Amino acid sequence: MTQPQRIEADVVVVGAGLSGMIAARTVLEAGLVPVVLEADERVGGRILTEEAIAGVPLDLGAQWIGDTHHRMFALAAELGVETYPQYDVGETSYDLVGTGVLRENDFHDRFGDELVALEHVLRHLDELAAEVPPDAPWQAPHAAEWDAITAGAWYDTQGLSVVARTLLEICTVGILAVPTAEVSFLHLLFTIQTCGVTSELFAESEGGAQTTRFVGGTTEIPRRLAALIADHIVVEAPVQTIEHSPDGVVVRCRGGLVASGRHVVVAISPVLAGRIMYDPPLSGIRDQLTQRMPNGSAMKAFFVYDSPFWREDGLNGQLISDVGPARMSNDTCIPGDDHGVILLFLEGDEARTAGRLPEAERREALTAELVRHFGSRAAHPEYYVDGEWSDRQWTRGCYNANMGPHVWTKYGSALSEPIGVVHWASTDTATYWSAYMEGAVEAGERAAREVIDALLR
């Protein structure tokens, strides 16, 4: 991973996240020579693990895969990364719209009818999402109508109680990392369609998107993947300009590095891809698209304790609340280690607001929230760490990009369509589990196939 001044390759890949490295390895296996240019000092992109205490890896970025993430399970097996199930034994703790803290069974007993109504809304969402072509959402029968309103506006017309509507908002923001008032209803339906059904998105038990974790932390995946193509990766090489013509590309980086190739795969989020200068300039529709696909706002905060004391009280470490900076939490203990680890999620407005607070103030507010749900022992962690992704120079948000009203129908066709020898790959361009690691792998494979077909046909 040294940095020469000039590199020649068949395929230049911009970004050493999961999509970029999958694309590079795939073209390498086809007999082509790739070079991956990564702006950061590390590989992995939106995957980042820190080991706060020996044997306790904390995933500040992507963390889970789900039962239908077949590419990720296959990749983990190939790389020798073992997996284990997400802990889900016990009751969830709720505190919504003034109810006070209620354990799961009490919450369901009190609001059972309202939760049945919510379930009907979710099934209706599944029915509507089934009409959305994942590779061309703008061609859905009601695309113009659905793209003209926000997901939040549609939710507001469903006649849900305040409790059910609040619960639906929290769960949806947990998926999109932005308030539902900022996302088009068509984009929500697209997200559901690419991931199967709402139960696969929202559930953390069997069938959900967060059922499985990686031994050693998720960073084991990009670390081992990078080791397979280490001779083709250059880090600390921020791409500034891509000169492209039918004959090939010249990619210029800050610091003077120049890489030339026959094709280029830009494997970073659309908004970051739009900050690169292209010569000649890209089409107006592509540039307008990247101006309209902001990255989500997400923060994780980890509290590490001497033991998972909440399990003694029959709790699973999950909270769902609109009181406090965090809206949800998870038990993220490491099997075989005695420490207790609680992960708090701050997404959308909560990440934007709490992310600007001094760390001590944010930690104090989160501690108070944990104490409300799990008792006084939550006030005394051994270790605390958090991280807000929009502050990271080479990411500028996490964990996905979202489209507001009128974006899919006016500009969506430019999302993954190659422009000459320029190709696009990131989880945001996927048509299966978009915004997840599974989608990142799919997008990398798709871009690699485009390049291979163009060069070896």
Disulfide bonds with the S-S distance in Angstrom:
none
